[in-house]
Amino acid sequence: MTAAAASGPELVRHAVPAALDGLVAGVVGFRERSDHPVVRRQPAGSLIPLVLSFGPTLDVIDLSDGMGTGRRSSFIAGFMPGYATTSFEVEQHCVQIYLTPPGACRLLGLPGRDLARRLTDVVDVLPAFDDRFLDELWSAGTWPRRFAIIDRVLLALADHGDERAPRLEPFVEWMWGQIQRTGGRARIGDLAERTGWSRRHVISRFTEQIGLAPKAASSVVRFEHASAALLSRPAAEVAAEFGYSDQSHLVREVRRFTGWTPTALIRAEPPTAHTAIGSGPLAPR
């Protein structure tokens, strides 16, 4: 294969229909060509990417807390409390659909537990997203036309969500909302008590439906907010604001979710949707 001329990433964001609020955080069209291998690291994030590739593959080199390394084309990256390292050669060209954990449960018809901490081929979850469907997307020719097709499919999945899988239990959906609203700083014990169910039942059902236990999910959400703040504020100030016991605690969490120190995270390329795995603090919302 002949190396292509390098070019900057083409990143086109699409605002999803209001009917998908709370289920789909964003849709992104992405294309990048390079005359040398490109290696990137994507920090942990609370969104679940569904990647539809127009042919080029992505090498998933490492998952710090997950399974599914190797060469990938179209796939879903479940909720992971860790970072990913990927590489590609020549080109990446794909559509990336960013699902919320409740959205993944409803639209894909699977509890989050079945997707968490792993990469899964798209056709194993959604057989309709086969080569014929990808050919239809490719043939559409422009990003707006492709986004229109994606909207149509997502809206159809949402309309039939009750047939595909049980809806989230109300207390699970409420807890996830509280975790998001507080930036991951809500006390899980307090939330569990307010549901009226036993702590054991709450943790079990939340883990099954969202994919991670409440404490782990909260840690990822808090990290997202804290890491974004680190880009412009001192680590000690960020640690205090976001409820870490001290600056050392923040440093440990940053290492856990990025593989870097806070200083290295700030110096690195800011995480964006175009890494094709994980969501990161700057992914579409």
C-alpha positions as CSV (number, residue, x, y, z in Angstrom):
1,M,0.0,0.0,0.0
2,T,1.4,3.4,-0.9
3,A,1.7,5.9,1.9
4,A,-0.8,8.8,1.7
5,A,0.1,12.4,2.0
6,A,-0.3,13.6,5.6
7,S,-3.2,15.9,6.4
8,G,-4.8,17.2,9.6
9,P,-7.8,15.4,11.0
10,E,-11.2,16.2,9.5
11,L,-13.6,16.3,12.4
12,V,-17.2,17.0,11.7
13,R,-19.6,17.1,14.7
14,H,-23.3,16.5,14.4
15,A,-26.0,17.5,16.8
16,V,-28.3,14.6,17.3
17,P,-32.2,15.0,17.4
18,A,-33.7,16.1,20.6
19,A,-35.6,12.8,20.8
20,L,-32.2,11.1,21.5
21,D,-31.3,13.4,24.5
22,G,-29.9,11.4,27.3
23,L,-29.2,8.5,25.0
24,V,-26.7,9.8,22.4
25,A,-24.2,12.5,23.4
26,G,-23.0,13.2,19.9
27,V,-22.1,11.9,16.4
28,V,-18.8,12.6,14.8
29,G,-17.5,12.1,11.3
30,F,-13.7,11.6,11.2
31,R,-11.0,11.3,8.6
32,E,-7.3,11.5,8.9
33,R,-4.4,10.6,6.6
34,S,-0.8,10.3,7.6
35,D,2.5,9.2,6.0
36,H,3.7,7.7,9.2
37,P,2.1,5.5,11.9
38,V,0.0,7.5,14.4
39,V,-0.1,6.3,18.1
40,R,-2.5,7.9,20.5
41,R,-3.6,7.3,24.1
42,Q,-7.2,7.9,25.1
43,P,-8.1,8.5,28.8
44,A,-11.0,6.9,30.4
45,G,-14.4,8.5,29.8
46,S,-18.1,7.9,30.6
47,L,-19.3,7.8,27.0
48,I,-19.5,4.6,25.0
49,P,-18.2,5.0,21.4
50,L,-19.8,3.0,18.6
51,V,-17.3,3.2,15.7
52,L,-18.4,2.5,12.1
53,S,-15.3,2.3,9.9
54,F,-15.3,2.8,6.1
55,G,-12.6,0.2,5.7
56,P,-9.4,1.3,7.5
57,T,-8.6,-0.7,10.7
58,L,-7.4,0.5,14.1
59,D,-4.8,-1.4,16.1
60,V,-5.7,-1.4,19.8
61,I,-2.3,-1.8,21.4
62,D,-3.3,-1.7,25.0
63,L,-6.3,-1.5,27.3
64,S,-5.3,-0.8,30.9
65,D,-8.5,-2.2,32.3
66,G,-10.3,-4.1,29.5
67,M,-10.2,-6.8,26.9
68,G,-10.2,-6.8,23.1
69,T,-6.8,-5.6,21.9
70,G,-5.8,-6.3,18.3
71,R,-6.9,-5.0,14.9
72,R,-10.4,-3.5,14.8
73,S,-12.7,-2.1,12.2
74,S,-16.2,-1.4,13.4
75,F,-16.7,-1.9,17.1
76,I,-18.2,-0.8,20.4
77,A,-16.0,0.2,23.3
78,G,-17.9,-0.5,26.5
79,F,-17.6,1.5,29.8
80,M,-14.0,1.1,30.9
81,P,-12.3,2.5,34.0
82,G,-9.0,2.8,32.2
83,Y,-7.1,4.2,29.2
84,A,-6.6,2.8,25.7
85,T,-3.6,3.1,23.4
86,T,-4.2,2.8,19.7
87,S,-2.4,3.2,16.4
88,F,-3.2,3.4,12.7
89,E,-1.3,3.6,9.4
90,V,-2.1,5.6,6.4
91,E,-5.8,6.5,7.2
92,Q,-8.7,6.5,9.6
93,H,-12.1,7.2,8.1
94,C,-15.2,6.5,10.2
95,V,-18.4,7.7,11.9
96,Q,-18.3,7.6,15.7
97,I,-21.5,7.5,17.7
98,Y,-21.1,8.5,21.4
99,L,-23.7,6.7,23.6
100,T,-24.4,7.4,27.2
101,P,-24.5,4.2,29.4
102,P,-28.3,4.4,29.6
103,G,-28.4,5.0,25.9
104,A,-26.3,1.9,25.2
105,C,-28.6,-0.2,27.3
106,R,-31.7,1.0,25.5
107,L,-30.4,1.3,21.9
108,L,-28.3,-1.8,21.8
109,G,-30.7,-3.9,23.7
110,L,-28.0,-5.1,26.2
111,P,-27.3,-4.5,29.8
112,G,-24.1,-2.4,30.2
113,R,-22.4,-5.3,32.0
114,D,-22.3,-7.3,28.7
115,L,-20.2,-4.5,27.1
116,A,-18.2,-3.1,29.9
117,R,-14.4,-3.5,30.0
118,R,-14.2,-4.8,26.5
119,L,-14.3,-4.1,22.7
120,T,-17.1,-5.8,20.8
121,D,-17.6,-6.1,17.0
122,V,-20.6,-4.0,16.0
123,V,-22.2,-6.8,14.0
124,D,-22.2,-9.0,17.1
125,V,-24.5,-6.6,18.8
126,L,-26.3,-5.0,15.9
127,P,-26.4,-7.4,12.9
128,A,-28.1,-4.7,10.8
129,F,-24.8,-2.7,10.9
130,D,-23.2,-5.0,8.4
131,D,-21.2,-4.4,5.3
132,R,-24.3,-3.5,3.3
133,F,-25.2,-0.8,5.8
134,L,-21.6,0.5,5.8
135,D,-21.8,0.6,2.0
136,E,-24.9,2.7,2.2
137,L,-23.2,5.1,4.5
138,W,-20.2,5.3,2.2
139,S,-22.3,5.8,-0.9
140,A,-24.1,8.7,0.8
141,G,-21.0,10.7,-0.1
142,T,-21.3,13.7,2.3
143,W,-21.3,14.0,6.1
144,P,-24.8,15.6,6.3
145,R,-26.3,12.7,4.3
146,R,-24.5,10.1,6.4
147,F,-25.6,11.8,9.6
148,A,-29.2,11.7,8.3
149,I,-28.9,7.9,7.8
150,I,-27.5,7.6,11.3
151,D,-30.3,9.7,12.8
152,R,-32.9,7.5,11.1
153,V,-31.4,4.3,12.5
154,L,-30.9,5.6,16.0
155,L,-34.4,7.0,16.2
156,A,-35.7,3.6,15.0
157,L,-33.7,1.8,17.7
158,A,-35.0,4.2,20.4
159,D,-38.6,3.7,19.2
160,H,-38.1,-0.1,19.6
161,G,-36.0,0.1,22.8
162,D,-38.7,-1.4,25.0
163,E,-38.8,-4.5,22.7
164,R,-35.1,-4.9,22.6
165,A,-34.3,-4.8,26.4
166,P,-36.0,-3.8,29.6
167,R,-35.8,-0.1,30.4
168,L,-33.4,1.0,33.1
169,E,-34.9,0.6,36.5
170,P,-36.0,4.1,37.7
171,F,-33.6,4.1,40.7
172,V,-30.7,3.2,38.4
173,E,-31.5,6.0,36.0
174,W,-31.9,8.4,38.9
175,M,-28.6,7.4,40.5
176,W,-26.8,7.8,37.2
177,G,-28.3,11.3,36.8
178,Q,-27.2,12.2,40.3
179,I,-23.7,11.0,39.6
180,Q,-23.6,13.1,36.4
181,R,-25.2,16.2,38.0
182,T,-22.6,16.2,40.9
183,G,-19.6,15.5,38.7
184,G,-19.1,12.2,40.3
185,R,-18.9,13.6,43.8
186,A,-22.2,12.3,45.2
187,R,-21.9,9.8,48.1
188,I,-22.9,6.4,46.8
189,G,-24.1,5.3,50.3
190,D,-26.4,8.3,50.5
191,L,-27.8,7.7,47.0
192,A,-28.4,4.0,47.8
193,E,-30.2,4.9,51.0
194,R,-32.4,7.4,49.2
195,T,-33.6,4.7,46.7
196,G,-35.3,2.7,49.5
197,W,-33.5,-0.5,48.4
198,S,-30.7,-2.3,50.1
199,R,-27.2,-1.2,49.3
200,R,-26.4,-4.7,47.9
201,H,-29.4,-4.6,45.6
202,V,-28.6,-1.1,44.4
203,I,-25.0,-1.9,43.6
204,S,-25.9,-5.2,41.8
205,R,-28.6,-3.6,39.6
206,F,-26.6,-0.5,38.8
207,T,-23.6,-2.6,37.8
208,E,-25.7,-4.8,35.6
209,Q,-27.4,-2.0,33.8
210,I,-24.8,0.7,33.6
211,G,-21.7,-1.5,33.3
212,L,-19.6,-0.5,36.2
213,A,-20.3,-0.4,40.0
214,P,-21.5,3.0,41.2
215,K,-18.2,3.9,42.9
216,A,-16.2,3.0,39.8
217,A,-18.6,4.9,37.5
218,S,-18.4,8.0,39.8
219,S,-14.6,7.9,39.8
220,V,-14.6,8.1,36.0
221,V,-17.1,10.9,35.9
222,R,-15.1,12.9,38.6
223,F,-11.9,12.3,36.7
224,E,-13.5,13.7,33.5
225,H,-14.3,17.0,35.3
226,A,-11.1,17.2,37.2
227,S,-8.9,16.5,34.1
228,A,-10.6,19.2,32.1
229,A,-10.0,21.7,35.0
230,L,-6.3,20.7,35.2
231,L,-5.7,22.3,31.7
232,S,-6.1,25.7,33.3
233,R,-5.7,25.4,37.1
234,P,-3.1,24.1,39.7
235,A,-3.4,20.5,40.7
236,A,-3.8,21.3,44.4
237,E,-6.7,23.6,43.7
238,V,-8.4,21.0,41.4
239,A,-7.9,18.2,44.0
240,A,-9.6,20.3,46.7
241,E,-12.5,21.4,44.5
242,F,-13.3,17.9,43.2
243,G,-13.2,16.1,46.5
244,Y,-9.9,14.3,46.3
245,S,-8.4,13.7,49.7
246,D,-5.2,15.5,48.7
247,Q,-3.1,16.2,45.6
248,S,-1.5,12.8,45.8
249,H,-4.9,11.2,45.5
250,L,-5.6,13.2,42.4
251,V,-2.2,12.2,40.9
252,R,-3.0,8.5,41.5
253,E,-6.4,8.8,39.8
254,V,-4.9,10.6,36.8
255,R,-2.3,7.9,36.5
256,R,-5.0,5.2,36.8
257,F,-7.2,6.7,34.1
258,T,-4.6,8.1,31.7
259,G,-1.2,6.4,32.4
260,W,0.3,9.8,32.8
261,T,1.1,12.3,35.5
262,P,-1.1,15.4,35.6
263,T,1.9,17.3,34.1
264,A,2.2,14.8,31.2
265,L,-1.6,14.9,30.7
266,I,-1.5,18.7,30.3
267,R,1.4,18.5,27.8
268,A,-0.2,15.7,25.8
269,E,-2.5,16.3,22.9
270,P,-5.9,17.2,24.4
271,P,-8.2,14.1,24.2
272,T,-10.8,14.4,21.5
273,A,-13.4,12.3,19.8
274,H,-11.0,11.4,16.9
275,T,-9.1,8.8,19.0
276,A,-11.9,6.4,18.1
277,I,-12.0,4.8,21.5
278,G,-13.1,6.1,24.9
279,S,-14.7,9.5,25.3
280,G,-12.4,11.7,27.3
281,P,-13.4,15.0,29.0
282,L,-13.6,16.9,25.7
283,A,-15.8,14.4,23.8
284,P,-19.0,15.7,22.3
285,R,-21.9,16.3,24.7
